[in-house]
Amino acid sequence: MRLPLIHPLFEAADKFSQNMALISDQYSFNYSELLEKSLDISNGLLGVGTKTGDLVVLDDLSPEEMILTTWACSLGGFVAFPLNTRFPKSILTTMLKSANPRLIVSHRRLIPELSTTYHDLLRNQSESVSIELSEFDLGAAATMLMTSGSASSSKIVQHSLNNHISNALGSNLNIPLKPGDRWLLTLPVYHVGGLSILFRAVLSGATLVLPDSHDSLLQCISHQQITHISLVATQLQRLLENPRAAKILKGMKAILLGGSAFPETLLKMALENGLPIHTSYGSTEMASQITTTPTADRSAVLSNSGKLLESHDLIISHEGEILVKGDALAQGYFEGSHLTDLRDTEGWFHSGDVGYVDVHGALTVTGRMDNQFISGGENIQPEHIESALTAIAGISQALVLPQTDSEFGARPVAYIQTDQHIPRADEIVSQLRSSLPGYMIPVAFFHLPQELIADRMKISRHELSEYLFDPNKHLHSLE
């Protein structure tokens, strides 16, 4: 696998000059124009005094502005930090003051003395500085991303361009992407699952398409002739609720599933309808995918998360933990104003996930090490219970947390999201008894709070725990 010697956007503008690079309801750029627009913004950053290596935070920008400014930062040698705007402003402000950015590109002026707007950058272009091909250090810091989770548990991960490029090349070898293909960007750029699509597209000459704000997701896929898409479980679930979805989706080339575990019933429904789905396992630290199922074996999605992408390495520790390394592994965690290593002495990153690899090299992820708890002397991996729950008709998503118990130490409690068919608690218990031992049967069932479900990539276990401890919040139990 060849890593490029020049910036990938320069290479794309040379190889795919007239190919469409970015399409939205407001803009339409080919690769030559994408480079030109990104250079304009990069010169705007230079014009306000930004220097090589400076941290530039990207706040509440439109998707188009976010993409162009992300490329602009990498062209200028600045470190782009797309901000997860769903976190409270007060928490983001405290975090940014510690990170000490040079500039915040923001419409809401998060920290006024550090803020400028996207349009101000276009008005402040430097005419005295030009960006040359020879100036790029693809191994230097290029981006920072917050890991998924609550504000208290999230970490900031620093990547180089080569980290992102390596992951994208591995992905494109497994899920072919070529000029003329169209990948719909349904995930935010502040999430590694969204940012990685930028690199896959630019390395292959494919087109990045932004959803039309006036259309539903299914309408966007149909109207824009989308060939590739990345989806989380709730997005696929909502798509398949439309009776027209299967016919439209089966005509695509690839549907990449990730973000969290997918209910087996949902995967079976997708396969029965002939959808070109791929399951995957990945992390922010590894710049997105680590393993992904191949095109040749669709049914593998029911049992595993696929095999390693090229230039990725993985082993299972004696404790069952998944350890990874490779060219895509991040440079470290950004803490305060300095970088801390995330590797052990042998270069491995300890994911905190547990799983196993079969004789064919395919990975199955069984849960998180820090989620496990003990009930009456028995180790309980809550993901095992969650998988059994989502196999029950009517349950589209489930989280299991321990509840303190004076006799057993802890007992499992289930928090579930249901679809149109809402099963009763006694029905759930009856079905679980056929697949789980008694100590794994939840002692209570509650609906997942709607405010934690809406517009989320995945529900954070930490956020649910914090919700439960808030005396002003109320849960609804299943009868």
C-alpha positions in Angstrom: 0.0 0.0 0.0 1.5 3.3 -1.1 1.3 6.4 1.0 1.3 9.6 -1.1 4.4 11.8 -1.1 2.4 15.0 -1.6 -0.8 16.4 0.0 -3.7 14.2 -1.2 -5.8 17.1 -2.3 -3.0 18.4 -4.6 -2.7 14.8 -6.0 -6.5 14.6 -6.5 -6.6 18.0 -8.2 -3.9 16.7 -10.6 -5.3 13.2 -11.3 -9.1 13.9 -11.1 -9.2 17.6 -12.0 -12.7 17.7 -13.5 -14.3 14.9 -11.5 -16.9 16.1 -9.0 -15.5 16.4 -5.5 -18.2 17.9 -3.4 -22.0 18.3 -4.1 -24.5 19.9 -1.8 -27.7 21.9 -2.2 -25.6 25.1 -2.2 -22.3 24.1 -3.9 -20.9 21.9 -6.6 -17.1 21.7 -6.9 -14.8 19.5 -9.0 -11.4 18.6 -7.5 -9.6 21.5 -9.1 -12.2 23.9 -7.6 -12.1 22.1 -4.2 -8.3 22.7 -4.0 -8.7 26.4 -5.1 -11.5 27.1 -2.5 -9.5 25.3 0.2 -6.4 27.3 -0.6 -8.4 30.5 -0.4 -9.4 29.7 3.1 -5.9 28.5 4.0 -4.5 31.9 2.8 -7.2 33.5 4.9 -5.9 31.7 8.0 -2.4 32.9 7.1 -3.8 36.4 6.7 -5.0 36.5 10.3 -1.6 35.4 11.6 -2.0 31.6 11.8 1.3 29.8 11.7 2.4 26.2 10.9 1.5 23.9 13.8 -1.1 26.2 15.3 -4.3 24.7 16.6 -7.4 25.9 14.8 -10.8 25.0 16.3 -13.8 24.6 13.9 -17.0 25.2 15.8 -20.5 25.7 14.5 -19.8 25.7 10.8 -22.1 24.4 8.0 -21.1 21.0 6.6 -19.7 22.7 3.5 -17.7 25.2 5.6 -16.4 22.5 7.9 -15.1 20.4 5.0 -13.4 23.3 3.2 -11.9 24.6 6.4 -10.6 21.2 7.4 -8.8 20.8 4.1 -7.6 24.4 4.4 -6.0 23.7 7.7 -4.2 20.7 6.4 -2.9 22.6 3.3 -1.5 25.3 5.6 0.0 23.0 8.1 -2.4 24.0 10.8 -4.0 21.4 13.2 -7.8 21.3 12.6 -10.0 20.5 15.6 -13.7 20.0 14.5 -15.6 20.5 17.6 -18.4 18.2 18.9 -21.0 20.9 19.2 -23.6 18.7 21.0 -21.6 19.2 24.3 -22.6 22.2 26.5 -21.0 25.5 25.6 -19.6 25.9 29.2 -17.8 22.5 29.0 -16.4 23.3 25.5 -15.2 26.7 26.6 -13.3 25.2 29.6 -11.7 22.5 27.5 -10.6 25.0 24.8 -9.0 27.4 27.3 -6.9 24.4 28.4 -6.0 23.4 24.8 -5.0 27.0 24.0 -6.0 27.2 20.3 -4.6 29.9 18.1 -8.0 30.6 16.5 -11.6 29.5 16.7 -13.6 29.6 13.4 -17.1 30.1 14.8 -20.3 32.0 14.1 -21.3 32.0 17.8 -17.9 33.4 19.0 -17.4 30.7 21.6 -14.4 32.5 23.0 -14.7 36.1 21.6 -11.1 37.1 21.8 -10.0 34.0 19.8 -12.9 33.8 17.3 -13.2 34.7 13.7 -15.9 33.8 11.2 -15.6 31.7 8.1 -16.5 34.7 5.9 -13.8 36.9 7.7 -11.2 34.3 6.6 -12.3 34.8 2.9 -11.9 38.6 3.4 -8.4 38.3 5.0 -6.5 36.3 2.5 -2.7 36.7 2.5 -1.3 37.7 -0.9 2.3 37.4 0.2 2.3 33.7 1.0 1.8 30.8 -1.4 1.5 27.1 -0.5 3.9 24.8 -2.3 3.9 21.1 -2.7 7.3 20.7 -1.0 6.1 22.3 2.2 4.0 19.4 3.5 5.0 17.1 6.3 2.4 14.4 6.1 3.7 13.0 9.4 3.1 16.2 11.4 0.0 16.8 13.5 -3.0 17.4 11.3 -6.2 16.9 13.2 -7.7 16.5 16.7 -10.9 14.7 17.4 -12.9 14.1 20.5 -13.7 10.4 21.3 -17.3 9.5 21.6 -18.8 9.5 25.1 -19.9 12.0 27.7 -18.0 15.2 28.2 -16.3 13.8 31.3 -15.0 10.7 29.6 -14.1 12.0 26.2 -10.5 12.3 25.2 -8.8 14.4 22.4 -7.0 12.3 19.9 -4.2 13.8 17.6 -3.7 12.3 14.1 -1.3 13.1 11.3 -2.4 13.2 7.6 -0.6 9.8 7.1 -2.7 8.3 9.9 -5.9 9.3 8.0 -4.5 8.3 4.6 -3.4 4.9 5.8 -6.9 4.1 7.2 -8.6 5.4 4.0 -6.3 3.3 1.7 -7.1 0.2 3.7 -10.8 0.9 3.5 -10.7 1.5 -0.2 -9.0 -1.8 -0.8 -11.7 -3.6 1.1 -14.7 -1.5 -0.2 -13.8 -0.4 -3.6 -14.3 3.3 -4.3 -13.6 5.0 -7.7 -14.3 8.1 -9.7 -18.0 8.5 -10.3 -18.9 6.8 -7.1 -20.8 9.0 -4.6 -20.5 8.7 -0.8 -23.2 10.4 1.2 -21.9 12.2 4.3 -24.5 11.4 6.9 -22.0 11.5 9.9 -20.6 14.7 11.3 -17.0 15.7 10.5 -16.2 16.0 14.2 -16.7 12.2 14.4 -14.0 10.0 13.0 -16.6 8.1 10.9 -17.4 11.3 9.1 -13.9 12.7 8.8 -12.5 9.5 7.3 -14.9 9.7 4.4 -13.2 12.9 3.2 -9.9 11.0 2.9 -11.5 7.9 1.2 -13.1 10.2 -1.4 -10.1 12.4 -2.2 -7.7 9.3 -2.5 -10.0 7.6 -5.0 -11.5 10.6 -7.0 -15.0 9.8 -5.7 -17.6 12.4 -5.0 -18.6 13.5 -1.5 -22.3 14.3 -1.3 -24.0 16.3 1.5 -27.6 15.5 2.3 -30.1 18.0 1.0 -31.8 19.8 3.9 -35.2 19.5 2.2 -35.1 15.8 1.6 -35.3 12.8 3.8 -32.3 10.5 4.0 -33.9 8.0 1.6 -34.8 10.7 -0.8 -31.2 11.9 -0.8 -29.9 8.4 -1.6 -32.4 8.1 -4.5 -32.2 11.6 -5.9 -28.4 12.0 -5.7 -27.7 8.4 -7.0 -25.7 7.5 -3.9 -23.4 4.4 -4.2 -21.8 4.4 -0.7 -23.0 5.4 2.7 -22.0 5.0 6.4 -24.8 4.4 8.9 -25.3 3.8 12.6 -28.0 1.4 13.8 -30.7 4.0 14.4 -30.2 5.4 10.8 -30.6 2.0 9.2 -33.6 1.1 11.4 -35.4 4.3 10.4 -34.6 3.8 6.7 -36.0 0.2 6.7 -39.2 1.4 8.3 -40.0 2.9 4.9 -41.5 0.3 2.5 -39.6 1.9 -0.4 -36.2 1.6 1.2 -35.2 -1.9 0.4 -35.6 -1.4 -3.4 -33.5 1.8 -3.3 -30.8 0.6 -0.9 -30.2 -2.8 -2.6 -29.0 -0.8 -5.7 -26.1 0.7 -3.8 -22.6 -0.6 -3.9 -21.8 -0.5 -0.1 -23.5 0.3 3.2 -20.9 0.5 5.9 -22.3 -0.1 9.4 -20.5 1.1 12.6 -20.7 3.2 15.7 -22.1 0.5 18.0 -23.4 -3.1 17.9 -26.2 -3.7 15.5 -29.3 -5.8 16.5 -29.2 -9.2 14.9 -32.8 -8.8 13.8 -31.9 -5.6 11.9 -28.9 -7.3 10.2 -31.1 -10.2 9.1 -33.7 -7.8 7.7 -31.0 -6.0 5.7 -29.6 -9.3 4.3 -33.1 -10.6 3.5 -33.7 -7.5 1.4 -30.4 -7.9 -0.4 -28.7 -4.8 1.0 -24.9 -4.6 0.4 -24.0 -4.2 4.1 -20.6 -4.4 5.8 -20.1 -4.5 9.6 -17.0 -3.0 11.1 -15.0 -2.5 14.2 -13.1 0.7 14.6 -11.9 3.5 17.0 -11.1 7.2 16.9 -7.5 6.2 17.9 -7.1 4.1 14.7 -8.6 6.8 12.5 -11.8 4.8 11.9 -12.1 1.2 10.7 -9.8 -1.5 12.0 -11.7 -4.6 10.7 -14.5 -4.8 8.2 -16.4 -7.6 6.6 -15.7 -8.2 2.8 -18.0 -7.7 -0.1 -17.6 -11.4 -1.0 -19.2 -12.7 2.2 -22.3 -10.7 3.1 -23.5 -13.3 5.7 -20.4 -12.7 7.8 -22.1 -9.6 9.3 -24.2 -11.9 11.5 -21.2 -13.4 13.3 -18.3 -11.0 13.2 -16.9 -7.5 12.4 -14.6 -8.8 9.6 -10.9 -9.0 9.0 -8.1 -6.5 9.4 -7.6 -3.7 6.9 -4.2 -3.6 5.3 -1.4 -2.0 7.4 -3.4 -2.7 10.6 -2.3 -5.2 13.3 -4.4 -6.8 16.1 -3.8 -9.3 18.9 -5.9 -10.5 21.8 -4.3 -10.2 25.2 -4.4 -12.9 27.9 -7.2 -11.0 29.5 -9.2 -11.0 26.2 -8.5 -7.3 25.4 -8.2 -6.2 21.8 -4.8 -4.6 21.2 -4.1 -2.7 17.9 -1.4 -0.9 16.1 -0.4 0.1 12.6 0.2 3.1 10.3 -3.3 4.5 11.2 -2.7 4.6 15.0 -2.9 8.2 16.3 0.1 10.2 17.6 -1.3 10.4 21.1 -3.9 12.0 23.4 -3.8 15.8 23.6 -4.1 16.7 27.3 -3.9 20.3 28.4 -1.4 21.7 26.0 0.8 18.6 25.5 0.7 15.2 23.9 0.7 11.9 25.9 1.5 8.5 24.3 -1.2 6.0 23.9 1.0 3.0 23.2 2.5 0.4 25.5 6.2 -0.4 25.5 5.7 -2.8 22.5 3.7 -0.2 20.5 0.2 -1.6 21.1 -2.9 0.5 21.8 -5.1 -1.1 24.5 -8.6 -0.6 23.2 -10.5 -1.5 26.3 -12.7 -3.8 24.2 -12.8 -7.5 24.6 -13.3 -10.1 21.9 -11.8 -13.0 19.9 -10.5 -13.8 16.5 -11.6 -17.0 14.7 -9.5 -19.4 12.7 -10.2 -17.4 9.5 -8.9 -14.1 11.1 -12.3 -12.5 11.6 -12.9 -10.5 14.8 -15.9 -10.7 17.1 -16.2 -8.0 19.7 -18.0 -9.1 22.9 -17.9 -5.9 25.0 -15.9 -3.4 27.0 -13.6 -4.5 29.8 -14.8 -1.6 32.0 -18.5 -2.5 31.5 -18.2 -5.9 33.2 -19.6 -6.2 36.7 -20.1 -9.0 39.3 -23.5 -10.3 40.4 -23.5 -12.9 43.1 -19.9 -14.0 42.2 -20.7 -14.3 38.5 -19.0 -12.0 35.9 -21.6 -10.3 33.7 -20.7 -8.6 30.4 -23.7 -6.3 29.8 -23.2 -6.4 26.0 -24.1 -10.2 26.1 -27.5 -9.3 27.6 -27.9 -6.4 25.2 -27.4 -8.7 22.2 -30.1 -11.1 23.5 -32.5 -8.2 24.1 -32.1 -6.7 20.6 -32.8 -10.2 19.1 -36.4 -9.8 20.5 -39.0 -8.4 18.2 -39.9 -4.8 19.1 -36.6 -3.9 20.8 -34.3 -1.8 18.5 -31.7 -0.8 21.0 -30.7 -1.8 24.6 -28.3 -0.8 27.3 -27.8 -2.8 30.5 -26.3 -1.2 33.7 -25.7 -2.6 37.1 -28.0 -1.7 40.0 -26.6 -2.0 43.5 -28.1 -4.9 45.4 -27.6 -5.8 49.1 -27.7 -9.5 48.5 -25.9 -10.0 45.1 -23.7 -6.9 45.1 -25.3 -5.8 41.7 -28.1 -6.9 39.4 -28.6 -6.0 35.8 -31.2 -3.5 34.8 -32.2 -3.0 31.1 -33.0 0.3 29.3 -34.5 -0.3 25.9 -35.8 1.5 22.9 -38.8 -0.1 21.3 -40.4 0.3 17.8 -44.1 0.1 17.0 -44.4 -3.2 18.8 -43.8 -2.7 22.5 -43.2 -6.1 24.3 -44.3 -6.5 27.9 -41.6 -7.0 30.6 -42.9 -10.6 31.3 -42.7 -11.4 27.5 -39.1 -10.2 27.5 -38.1 -12.3 30.5 -39.7 -15.4 29.0 -37.7 -15.0 25.8 -34.5 -14.2 27.6 -34.7 -17.4 29.7 -34.2 -19.5 26.5 -30.8 -17.8 25.8 -29.4 -16.5 29.1 -28.7 -17.9 32.6 -30.9 -16.7 35.4 -28.3 -14.3 36.9 -28.2 -12.4 33.6 -31.9 -11.8 33.4 -32.5 -8.1 34.1 -34.5 -7.4 37.3 -36.2 -4.3 35.7 -36.9 -2.9 32.3 -37.2 0.9 31.5 -37.6 2.9 28.3 -34.5 4.6 27.2 -34.9 8.4 27.7 -36.0 10.0 24.4 -33.6 12.9 24.9 -30.6 10.5 24.9 -31.8 8.9 21.7 -32.5 11.9 19.5 -29.8 12.8 16.9 -27.1 10.6 18.5 -24.4 8.5 16.8 -24.8 6.1 19.7 -25.9 6.3 23.3 -23.2 6.8 25.8 -23.3 4.5 28.8 -21.7 7.3 30.8 -24.5 9.8 29.8 -27.2 7.2 30.8 -25.5 6.8 34.2 -25.4 10.5 34.7 -29.1 10.7 33.7 -30.0 8.1 36.3 -28.4 10.1 39.1 -30.2 13.3 38.2 -33.1 13.7 40.6 -35.0 15.8 38.1 -35.0 13.1 35.5 -37.7 10.4 35.3 -37.8 7.0 33.7 -40.8 5.0 32.4 -40.8 1.3 33.2 -42.3 -1.4 31.0 -45.3 -3.0 32.4 
